[in-house]
Amino acid sequence: MATRSHSHQLSSGLYVSGRPEPPLKDRQPTLTSRAMPYTGGDVKNSGELGKMFDIESCGPPILKPSRLSSFSRQKSGSDLTGSGHDPGPRISGPMVQVLPTGLLTSGPLASNPGRRSGKLDPTPMGGSGKKVVYGSVVTSLSGEERIRFKVSKAAMWIFLVVVVMGLVVGVFLMVAVKKALILVVVVAILVVLVVVVLWNLAMKRRGLVGFLRRYADSELRGATDGQHVKVTGVVTCGSIPLETSFQKLSRCVYVSTELLEYRGLNGKPANPKHRFFSWGCRNSERYVADFYISDFQTGLRVIIKAGYGAKVAPFVRPTTVIDVSETNRELSPSFLSWLGDRNLSSDDRVMRLRESYIKEGSTVSVMGVVRRHDNVLMIVPPAEPTSTGWQWARCLLPTCIEGLVLMCDENQNADVIPV
C-alpha cells in the first residue's frame, strides 16, 4: 500500500503537499561566507548546471591573477553583504568614479576640494583687478632700456684735447696774424662738432631702432651654436601666458602698463629724476616670459628664453589708454579702482595711462644668440651688448643695447593671426 504524502495547511486555509517550512529564525542562511571561486567554464567545477545542458568538459581559460583576484574580491564583497559573518579583510585603495563625461577619476568627486578644473599652467597670484605678482618664471623689467654710446673714454678725452688745442691755436694765430678769419674757421668747426654731438643725443634711440630693423634675418637651419641671429615670425605663448594690467588682455608674451604724470611749474614730481614741464613715470609694470616663435624663412619653431630674470630689451610701440585731467577725473571708475589697488593717489595731477603688449599671433623680431641642446633650438640673451657700429651716412656714433632684443611694430588693435 502506497504511503500517503505529507501535506499541511497554510494560514489562508489552503492545503498543500509537502512538509511545512521551518520558522524564519531557524532557517539556515543560503549564502556562504566563503567566496565562490571563478571556474572559468569548467563543467567539473560548475555544479549540476553544466551537466543539465550536456556541456562537454573543457579546460578552463587561463586568467591573469589580477582578473581572478579582482573578481574574487567583487564576488566575496557582494555575496557576504548581510550574511552576518565576518567578510574577511576589506580592500583598501582609491574609489574609481565615472564622471558624466566618461572620464575615470580616482577618489570621490569631492574628495579633494583643493583641486579645481582649469588651466594646467601655474596661475599668477592676485585676484581680479589687483596687481598681478608673478613668480620667478616671469621676468620683471624695471625702467627703460639703457642705450649708451659705445665709444671708449680714451677716444672722448682725445677729442676734447684736440678741440681745446684747436681753439688755442686759432686764438694764437688770430693775435699773431691779426686776422679774425682763422678764429671764425675754428669756431665754425667747433659748432659743427657740437651739432653732431647734440644730434647723436637726440637720435640715440631712433638710430638704434632703425639699425635693428634694417638688420637682415638669419638662416636658422645653418646657424651654429653661439651665433648672433635675428629671427622674425609669429609668436606663441609658453607655459605662462601674461595679461595686461588695465585692459585685461590675455594670451600675451610681453605686457607693460605705465602711469605717467605731467609736472608743471608747481606740479609734484612723479619720481626723483622728474624735470619740470615734462612727463615722468610714476608707476611701471612690465613683464615678459618664455615664448615660441615660428620663423618665416624656415618654418622652424624656436624657444625664446626671455623668462627667469633674463636681460630683455623690448621695443614695442605703446598705446595711450586714458588721459586724465581735472575735467574728466571722475569719468573712469575703472581707472580709479586701478589706482586704489596700487595705493596711488588720485588728486589733481594730470595723468596718462599707457599700455603696450605682444599678443599671441603677433609678428615679432628677436635678436639674440643661438643655443642648441638635444635637438632643441633656443635663442638666449647675448653675453655682450648688441652694437650698431659707426653709421657714417647718418652721422651717428656707435650705440649698444644689452639683453635679448624684442621688436613689434604692428598695430596691436588689428587682427592677429590665430594660433
C-alpha positions as CSV (number, residue, x, y, z in Angstrom):
1,M,0.0,0.0,0.0
2,A,1.5,3.3,-1.0
3,T,2.4,5.7,1.7
4,R,0.4,8.9,1.9
5,S,2.3,12.1,1.0
6,H,2.7,14.7,3.7
7,S,0.6,17.8,3.5
8,H,0.0,20.9,5.6
9,Q,-2.4,23.8,5.8
10,L,-1.4,27.4,5.1
11,S,-2.6,30.4,7.1
12,S,-5.2,31.1,4.3
13,G,-6.8,27.7,4.9
14,L,-5.4,26.0,1.7
15,Y,-4.0,22.5,1.9
16,V,-0.6,22.0,0.1
17,S,1.6,19.0,-0.2
18,G,4.9,18.7,1.5
19,R,6.2,19.5,4.9
20,P,5.7,22.9,6.4
21,E,8.7,25.3,6.2
22,P,10.6,25.9,9.4
23,P,10.3,29.3,11.1
24,L,12.4,32.1,9.7
25,K,14.6,32.3,12.8
26,D,15.5,28.7,12.4
27,R,16.2,28.9,8.6
28,Q,19.8,28.4,7.7
29,P,21.5,31.2,5.6
30,T,21.5,30.4,2.0
31,L,24.7,32.4,1.4
32,T,28.0,31.1,2.3
33,S,30.7,33.0,4.0
34,R,33.3,31.8,1.5
35,A,33.8,33.4,-1.9
36,M,32.9,31.0,-4.7
37,P,35.9,30.7,-7.0
38,Y,35.6,31.5,-10.6
39,T,35.6,28.2,-12.5
40,G,36.3,29.7,-16.0
41,G,33.5,27.4,-17.5
42,D,34.8,24.1,-16.3
43,V,31.9,21.6,-16.0
44,K,33.5,19.6,-13.2
45,N,33.5,22.7,-11.0
46,S,30.2,24.2,-12.2
47,G,27.8,22.0,-10.2
48,E,24.8,20.5,-11.9
49,L,24.1,23.4,-14.2
50,G,26.6,22.3,-16.8
51,K,25.5,18.6,-16.7
52,M,21.8,19.6,-17.3
53,F,22.7,21.1,-20.7
54,D,25.2,18.3,-21.7
55,I,28.1,20.8,-21.9
56,E,31.4,19.0,-22.7
57,S,34.2,19.3,-20.3
58,C,37.0,21.5,-21.5
59,G,40.0,23.1,-19.9
60,P,39.3,26.5,-18.3
61,P,40.9,29.5,-19.9
62,I,44.0,30.8,-18.2
63,L,43.2,34.0,-16.4
64,K,45.6,36.6,-15.2
65,P,45.9,36.8,-11.4
66,S,44.8,40.4,-11.4
67,R,41.5,39.5,-13.0
68,L,41.0,36.5,-10.8
69,S,41.7,38.4,-7.6
70,S,39.5,41.3,-8.6
71,F,36.6,39.0,-9.5
72,S,37.1,37.1,-6.2
73,R,37.1,40.4,-4.2
74,Q,34.0,41.6,-6.0
75,K,32.2,38.3,-5.6
76,S,33.0,37.9,-1.9
77,G,32.1,41.5,-1.2
78,S,28.7,41.2,-2.8
79,D,27.8,37.7,-1.5
80,L,28.7,38.4,2.1
81,T,26.6,41.5,2.4
82,G,24.1,41.0,5.1
83,S,25.2,37.4,5.8
84,G,26.0,38.2,9.4
85,H,29.5,36.7,9.2
86,D,32.9,38.3,9.0
87,P,33.5,39.2,5.3
88,G,37.3,39.0,5.8
89,P,39.8,41.7,5.1
90,R,38.4,44.8,3.3
91,I,40.1,46.1,0.1
92,S,41.8,49.5,0.6
93,G,42.5,52.0,-2.1
94,P,41.0,54.9,-4.0
95,M,37.5,54.6,-5.3
96,V,37.0,54.9,-9.0
97,Q,34.4,57.4,-10.1
98,V,32.9,57.8,-13.6
99,L,32.1,61.4,-14.4
100,P,29.2,62.3,-16.7
101,T,31.7,62.9,-19.5
102,G,33.0,59.4,-19.2
103,L,36.3,60.3,-17.6
104,L,37.6,57.9,-15.0
105,T,39.0,59.6,-11.8
106,S,40.3,58.1,-8.6
107,G,38.6,59.1,-5.4
108,P,35.1,60.5,-4.9
109,L,34.1,63.6,-6.8
110,A,34.6,65.9,-3.7
111,S,37.5,64.0,-2.2
112,N,40.0,66.8,-2.9
113,P,38.3,70.2,-2.5
114,G,41.6,72.0,-3.3
115,R,41.7,70.7,-6.8
116,R,39.9,72.6,-9.5
117,S,39.5,72.2,-13.2
118,G,41.0,74.8,-15.4
119,K,44.5,75.7,-16.8
120,L,47.3,73.3,-16.2
121,D,49.7,76.3,-16.1
122,P,50.6,77.9,-12.8
123,T,48.3,80.9,-12.5
124,P,49.7,84.2,-11.3
125,M,49.0,85.3,-7.8
126,G,46.4,88.1,-7.3
127,G,42.7,88.5,-7.8
128,S,40.7,90.2,-10.4
129,G,41.5,93.9,-10.7
130,K,44.5,93.6,-8.3
131,K,48.2,94.0,-9.1
132,V,49.4,90.7,-10.5
133,V,52.5,89.2,-8.9
134,Y,54.3,86.5,-11.0
135,G,56.9,84.1,-9.8
136,S,60.5,83.7,-10.8
137,V,59.5,82.1,-14.1
138,V,58.4,85.6,-15.4
139,T,61.0,88.4,-15.8
140,S,60.0,91.7,-14.3
141,L,61.6,94.6,-16.2
142,S,62.3,97.8,-14.4
143,G,62.8,101.2,-16.1
144,E,63.5,101.9,-19.7
145,E,66.1,100.2,-21.8
146,R,69.6,101.6,-21.2
147,I,71.0,102.7,-24.6
148,R,74.6,104.0,-24.4
149,F,77.2,105.1,-26.8
150,K,79.9,102.5,-27.4
151,V,82.8,105.0,-27.5
152,S,85.8,104.5,-25.3
153,K,86.8,107.0,-22.7
154,A,90.2,107.4,-24.3
155,A,88.6,108.5,-27.6
156,M,86.5,111.0,-25.8
157,W,89.5,112.5,-24.0
158,I,91.5,112.7,-27.2
159,F,88.6,114.5,-28.9
160,L,88.3,117.1,-26.0
161,V,92.1,117.7,-26.1
162,V,92.0,118.2,-29.9
163,V,89.1,120.7,-29.5
164,V,90.9,122.7,-26.8
165,M,94.2,122.7,-28.8
166,G,92.4,123.9,-31.9
167,L,90.7,126.7,-30.1
168,V,94.0,127.8,-28.5
169,V,95.9,127.6,-31.8
170,G,93.1,129.6,-33.5
171,V,93.3,132.4,-30.9
172,F,97.1,132.5,-31.2
173,L,97.0,132.8,-35.0
174,M,94.4,135.5,-34.8
175,V,96.5,137.5,-32.5
176,A,99.7,136.9,-34.4
177,V,98.4,137.3,-37.9
178,K,95.8,139.8,-36.8
179,K,93.1,138.2,-39.0
180,A,89.8,137.1,-37.5
181,L,89.1,134.7,-40.3
182,I,91.2,132.0,-38.6
183,L,89.2,132.3,-35.4
184,V,85.9,132.1,-37.4
185,V,87.0,128.9,-39.1
186,V,87.9,127.4,-35.8
187,V,84.6,128.4,-34.2
188,A,82.7,127.0,-37.1
189,I,84.5,123.7,-36.8
190,L,83.6,123.6,-33.1
191,V,80.0,124.4,-33.8
192,V,79.8,121.6,-36.3
193,L,81.2,119.2,-33.7
194,V,78.7,120.4,-31.1
195,V,75.8,119.9,-33.5
196,V,77.0,116.4,-34.2
197,V,77.0,115.5,-30.5
198,L,73.5,117.0,-29.9
199,W,72.3,115.1,-33.0
200,N,73.5,111.8,-31.6
201,L,72.0,112.5,-28.2
202,A,68.6,113.3,-29.8
203,M,68.7,110.3,-32.3
204,K,70.3,107.8,-30.0
205,R,67.2,105.6,-29.5
206,R,65.8,106.1,-33.0
207,G,69.1,105.4,-34.6
208,L,69.4,102.1,-32.7
209,V,65.9,101.0,-33.6
210,G,66.5,101.8,-37.2
211,F,69.6,99.7,-37.2
212,L,67.8,96.8,-35.6
213,R,65.0,97.0,-38.2
214,R,67.5,97.0,-41.1
215,Y,69.4,94.1,-39.8
216,A,68.9,91.1,-42.1
217,D,67.1,88.0,-40.8
218,S,69.4,85.0,-40.3
219,E,69.2,81.5,-41.7
220,L,68.4,79.3,-38.7
221,R,69.0,75.9,-40.3
222,G,72.7,76.6,-40.7
223,A,73.1,78.7,-37.6
224,T,75.8,77.4,-35.3
225,D,75.8,77.4,-31.5
226,G,76.7,80.8,-30.2
227,Q,75.9,82.7,-33.4
228,H,74.2,86.1,-33.1
229,V,71.0,86.0,-35.2
230,K,67.8,87.9,-35.9
231,V,64.5,85.9,-36.3
232,T,61.1,87.3,-37.5
233,G,57.9,85.3,-37.2
234,V,54.7,84.6,-35.3
235,V,54.8,84.2,-31.6
236,T,53.1,81.7,-29.4
237,C,52.7,81.7,-25.6
238,G,54.8,79.5,-23.4
239,S,53.8,77.8,-20.2
240,I,52.6,81.0,-18.6
241,P,50.6,83.5,-20.7
242,L,50.6,87.1,-19.5
243,E,47.7,89.6,-19.1
244,T,47.7,93.3,-19.3
245,S,47.1,95.2,-16.1
246,F,44.4,97.6,-17.0
247,Q,42.6,96.3,-20.2
248,K,42.9,92.6,-19.1
249,L,44.1,91.4,-22.5
250,S,45.1,87.7,-22.1
251,R,47.4,85.4,-24.0
252,C,50.4,87.8,-24.2
253,V,54.1,87.1,-24.1
254,Y,55.0,90.7,-23.1
255,V,52.9,93.3,-21.2
256,S,53.7,96.8,-20.0
257,T,51.5,99.3,-18.1
258,E,52.9,102.7,-17.3
259,L,51.4,105.6,-15.4
260,L,52.8,109.0,-16.5
261,E,52.3,112.4,-14.8
262,Y,52.9,115.8,-16.2
263,R,54.8,118.2,-14.0
264,G,54.2,121.9,-14.5
265,L,55.7,124.8,-12.7
266,N,54.0,123.9,-9.4
267,G,53.4,120.3,-10.0
268,K,54.7,117.4,-7.9
269,P,57.4,115.2,-9.3
270,A,56.5,111.6,-10.3
271,N,60.0,110.3,-9.5
272,P,63.2,111.8,-8.2
273,K,64.5,112.5,-11.8
274,H,61.3,114.1,-13.0
275,R,62.0,117.5,-14.6
276,F,59.7,120.5,-15.0
277,F,57.3,120.7,-17.9
278,S,57.8,117.0,-18.9
279,W,56.1,113.6,-18.4
280,G,57.5,111.4,-15.7
281,C,56.8,107.7,-14.9
282,R,55.1,107.2,-11.6
283,N,54.3,103.5,-11.8
284,S,55.6,100.8,-14.2
285,E,54.6,97.2,-14.5
286,R,56.4,95.3,-17.3
287,Y,56.7,91.5,-17.6
288,V,58.0,89.1,-20.2
289,A,58.1,85.2,-20.2
290,D,59.5,82.4,-22.3
291,F,57.6,82.0,-25.6
292,Y,57.9,80.4,-29.0
293,I,58.4,82.0,-32.4
294,S,57.8,80.3,-35.8
295,D,60.4,81.6,-38.3
296,F,59.0,83.0,-41.5
297,Q,62.0,81.8,-43.6
298,T,62.5,78.2,-42.5
299,G,59.2,77.5,-40.6
300,L,61.2,76.3,-37.5
301,R,59.7,76.8,-34.1
302,V,62.2,78.3,-31.8
303,I,62.1,78.8,-28.0
304,I,62.9,82.3,-26.9
305,K,64.4,82.3,-23.4
306,A,63.1,85.6,-22.0
307,G,62.0,84.5,-18.6
308,Y,63.7,83.6,-15.3
309,G,65.3,87.0,-14.9
310,A,66.9,87.3,-18.4
311,K,68.0,90.6,-19.7
312,V,65.4,91.7,-22.3
313,A,65.2,95.0,-24.2
314,P,61.6,95.3,-25.7
315,F,60.9,97.9,-28.3
316,V,57.1,97.9,-28.5
317,R,55.0,100.8,-29.5
318,P,52.8,101.9,-26.6
319,T,49.2,102.9,-26.8
320,T,47.6,105.6,-24.7
321,V,44.7,104.0,-22.9
322,I,43.4,107.0,-21.0
323,D,44.2,110.7,-20.4
324,V,43.1,112.1,-17.0
325,S,42.8,115.8,-16.3
326,E,40.7,117.8,-13.9
327,T,37.7,117.8,-16.1
328,N,37.4,114.0,-16.7
329,R,38.8,112.7,-13.5
330,E,35.5,111.1,-12.3
331,L,34.6,109.7,-15.7
332,S,36.6,106.4,-15.3
333,P,35.7,104.4,-12.3
334,S,37.8,101.5,-13.5
335,F,40.9,103.8,-13.6
336,L,40.2,105.0,-10.0
337,S,39.9,101.4,-8.9
338,W,43.2,100.6,-10.7
339,L,44.8,103.4,-8.7
340,G,43.3,102.2,-5.4
341,D,44.6,98.7,-5.9
342,R,48.1,100.1,-6.1
343,N,47.7,102.6,-3.3
344,L,48.2,105.5,-5.7
345,S,46.6,108.9,-5.0
346,S,44.1,110.3,-7.4
347,D,44.5,114.0,-6.6
348,D,44.6,116.9,-9.1
349,R,47.5,115.6,-11.1
350,V,47.5,115.3,-14.9
351,M,48.0,111.6,-15.6
352,R,48.3,109.4,-18.7
353,L,48.0,105.6,-18.7
354,R,49.8,103.8,-21.5
355,E,49.9,100.0,-22.3
356,S,52.0,98.0,-24.7
357,Y,51.9,94.3,-25.2
358,I,52.8,91.5,-27.6
359,K,49.8,89.3,-28.1
360,E,49.9,85.7,-29.2
361,G,49.8,85.6,-33.0
362,S,51.7,88.9,-33.5
363,T,54.7,89.3,-35.8
364,V,57.8,89.9,-33.7
365,S,61.5,90.2,-34.5
366,V,64.0,88.8,-32.0
367,M,67.8,89.3,-31.8
368,G,69.9,87.0,-29.6
369,V,72.4,84.1,-29.5
370,V,71.6,80.6,-30.8
371,R,71.8,77.7,-28.4
372,R,71.3,74.1,-29.4
373,H,70.6,71.4,-26.7
374,D,69.3,67.9,-27.6
375,N,67.9,69.0,-31.0
376,V,66.1,71.9,-29.3
377,L,66.7,75.3,-30.8
378,M,66.7,78.2,-28.5
379,I,67.6,81.9,-28.6
380,V,69.1,83.3,-25.4
381,P,70.3,86.8,-24.4
382,P,73.8,87.5,-25.7
383,A,76.7,87.9,-23.2
384,E,77.9,91.0,-25.0
385,P,75.8,94.1,-25.8
386,T,74.4,94.4,-29.3
387,S,76.3,97.3,-31.1
388,T,75.3,99.3,-34.1
389,G,78.8,100.3,-35.1
390,W,79.6,103.6,-36.8
391,Q,76.8,104.9,-39.0
392,W,78.7,107.4,-41.1
393,A,75.9,108.1,-43.6
394,R,73.6,109.2,-40.7
395,C,76.3,110.9,-38.6
396,L,75.6,108.5,-35.7
397,L,78.1,107.3,-33.2
398,P,78.2,103.6,-32.2
399,T,75.4,102.7,-29.7
400,C,74.7,99.5,-27.9
401,I,72.0,97.7,-26.0
402,E,72.2,94.9,-23.5
403,G,70.0,91.8,-23.5
404,L,67.6,90.0,-25.8
405,V,66.0,92.4,-28.2
406,L,62.3,92.2,-28.9
407,M,60.7,94.4,-31.6
408,C,57.0,94.6,-32.5
409,D,55.8,97.5,-34.7
410,E,52.4,96.3,-35.9
411,N,49.2,97.8,-34.6
412,Q,48.1,95.6,-31.7
413,N,44.5,96.7,-32.1
414,A,44.4,95.0,-35.5
415,D,43.5,91.4,-36.1
416,V,46.4,89.0,-35.4
417,I,47.0,85.5,-36.7
418,P,45.0,83.0,-34.6
419,V,47.2,80.2,-33.2
